[in-house]
Structure formats: C-alpha cells, structure tokens
Amino acid sequence: MHIGRRRFLTWTGAAVGGLTLSTPFSRIAHANPSRRFVFAYFDGGWDLLLGLDPRDPATTNPQDNEIDPAYDQLPPAYRNRGIRTAANGLRFGPAVPESLLRHADDLTIVNGIGMDTAAHEVGRRYFITGRFPRGLSAVGSSAPAEIVAAQGDGSAIPHMAAGVEAYAQEMPPYAAPFRVNSLDDLTVALTPFVDVPGGVLNAVQRFHAEGPGCETPSLGIDRGAAAAMESNRTRARRFIEDQLAAAFDLSRTDTEMTRLRELYGIAPGIGDRTSPEVLSFVAGQTVKAGISQAVSVRVARGLDTHSAWAPNHPPRLEQGFAALAALIQDLKDTPLPEDPSRSVFDETTLVAFSEFGRTPLINDLQGRDHHLGNSCLLAGAGIRTGRTVGASASVGMLPIHLNPQTAQTYERPSQSLVESGEAIVLNPSHILTTVYSLAGVSTDLLRSSVVPALLA
C-alpha cells in the first residue's frame, strides 16, 4: 500500500506551500523526495565492547590497555560467541545476533566518535540534532525535521518519532514530529472516536472543502499558529480517510501480518506495545507504505546499567540489534512501488546510534559507567558499506583522529595534519552532515563537514 496525496484540501495545500517558502534557504540544497531515512535509537548508552567496537581478550587487558572486555564474565550464550566476524571482515561483539550479521554487506560501522559529554540528555540531543545542547536544552531541530523540510510535504505523516525525542524549530508545520510512544498511541491517533452518520460526515466534508473566503487575510488564519492548526486538523482527518490504522493492526490474521509478526518476533497477543520489536514494526510500516519520509524509532531500551552488567546489558543490547535486523530485512523484502526490481531498503538510509558508549573498565558494582567515546551504524542508500571507518584508542578507547577522505586513522597525528583538516576527530555533527548530503539538506547547516569516506 502506498499512500497518495491527492485528497488533501486545496486551500490547506496552499497554506502549507506558503509556509514552505518561509523555510530558511540555508537549509535546502537539492532534495531527493523519494529517499527515506530511519534513525534507530538505542536508549541508555550502549556497550561498544559488546557491540560495534569489540576487543580480543587475548591481546587486551586492564593493566596494559585500560580496557577490560570481560567476556569471560558473560552468560554462556554470549561467552561462547565471543567476537563475531562477518564474511566481509566486519567485527561485532558478543551481543550482536546472527540476524544482523546477515546484513553485514549493507552496513558500515563508524567508531571513534567523540561526544564531549557523559550526560544522557546532552549526548542524546547532540546526536538527534547534530548541535551540542545549551545546558540540557536541545539546540535546533531533529535530523528528520530538517530532512522533511528540505524534501517538502510528500507523505501523510512526513516526520514520525516513535519513542524518541524530536524537535522542529522554525519549521513548516508538516516537518513537525508526529510523536508516539506506543502502538496504542498510534492506533488512537489514526482511528475515529465515533462512527459519524454519512449525511453529517458529507456535510462536514463539504464545509471543509470550501475556500477560505475573503475574511481569511483579515483574521490572520492563513498564516502562523492558526494555519498550523488547520493543517494539523486536515492531516488528522486524512489519517482516518485513508484508513492508515489498518497498516498497524497487529491483530490481523492475513498472511502478510502473520509474516511480519514472525519476522519481528511479536507474539499474537502483542503483549508490550512499547517494545523494541513493536516500535521497529511501526517504523517499518510507515517507511514501506510511504506514510513517512523520515522516522526516528527507539529500537532498544534499558541500557543504562551501572551494575550487574553481565546478566543485564547483553540481552537488552541484543534485543535492539535483533529489532534493527528485522527492520532492515522488512525493508529489503518490500519492492519499491515505482520500481519492483528494487527494494524499499535501496532507497532508505539508516542511522543507528546511542547517546554514548560505556566505560571500557568494569566498576566496583560490576557494571560500566558513561564514556566519552561512541560509535554508530550506517546502512542503506548512499552509504559506502561493508567497512569500518574510524577507531578508538588501543589504550582507554577514547576516539582517535582519522582522515575523512581516506579513513586512515592516527593515534598521534602531526600538528600539520590536524591544522589542515586531514586528521579530525569525528562527532555527531560529522555524521549528520554526511547524512544531510544524501537528503538534500545544506551541509553548511551544522557548520561541520561531510565525511567522504562514508559515502558510496
């Protein structure tokens, strides 16, 4: 199912178009309206040794490296896995399931990202916006909002945020996030509260279809908050008219929904409607059906474990990686409506991130604390995949410099390399600026630079 745009009311489209023209031109380059974007958030700060930046215990120890993989402390299922190496050479930690390794050819690991913070709120908002927060307050707009503002109003719910913070400052109304924290939130928003008699419904629709009239300019309802309110009302009505709720009805017994429940690991009774599996399913449905252009989704939770690391962190991290793998598979299994020889994944760029990594040493509570280093995972359209870019230090795992063109890393770069920009330490601004280059958002927006080594 691909949701069209024809049923939007004429005058609402004009109002939204006017607001689009007010979008700062510095944000917009040459947008690709068919490109989709997914930002998958691992909530709580992930352990890189268990995931994207593993270390061999045979050559890494706390005394010499200030790094303790501690894989020998893990439950047997994870201890027996150890470091996992994909066929293309990508290395993953013990918490990464086989289902994600199957997609290794379509993944790029980015290590050695500097966060300059060990606070959850700051790190999370830094990666969401690409701008370092003021205190705890986010600065600027979420990456999905910037992308949608550049692409234009091209879908029923252009910007969806499922279980993730989202912001849209000085944006047209359609770029504002449609926030849901559970499947129930989404179902309520897309389902009518009452069954309106046909005659009444037709009368209301005729009324709404009428032009705004000559009083509109004098009352100021063709701009500002009033226009935004009218746009939102019209959009909400269209959610129901297009019966979008059916795409998210996990109680359906048809073959397709049965397949999706099995793929995402969702029990027939659904159970927890805020789980990583359910929210990843929601993200998949919105992207596949063309309901949204840019989606942020929480695919893992409960990772802020400062104690009892061995029994608690690995299964929660694995749950997130498994949900991410199911989402990728779902997008790969879905042909593009306009070109069935290609999949939706072929037109989707995916970023998986967390607010920071966890310390490479075990604390006195047998857990790991907050660390200044981080990693992320990139996949899909426009990304040069099947490689690792960037690195953390062999002692202490702090980020080290890299050449953004060649991906060569330097533990001790010369001053001339740093001054010339041939050696940089990555941060979230570099990652989002690189993604923006694929989305049509101006790469000047974050006052950062693209990392060419990440691009296909």
ZILINUR-V342056 format. One record per helix or strand. SS is the DSSP state (2 for helix, 1 for strand). FROM is the first residue (numbers start at 1). TO is the last residue. Records with the same first field share a line. If there is no record, write none. Layout:
SS=FROM-TO / FROM-TO
This chain:
2=10-21 / 25-27 / 62-65 / 71-73 / 76-81 / 98-101 / 104-106 / 120-129 / 143-151 / 173-175 / 183-190 / 198-209 / 215-219 / 224-241 / 244-248 / 255-264 / 276-288 / 309-332 / 344-347 / 415-420 / 428-439 / 452-454
1=28-28 / 36-42 / 46-46 / 84-85 / 91-92 / 107-114 / 134-134 / 137-137 / 159-162 / 178-180 / 294-300 / 335-336 / 339-343 / 348-354 / 357-358 / 370-370 / 373-380 / 383-383 / 387-389 / 392-392 / 399-399 / 401-402 / 409-410 / 424-424 / 426-426 / 441-441 / 455-455
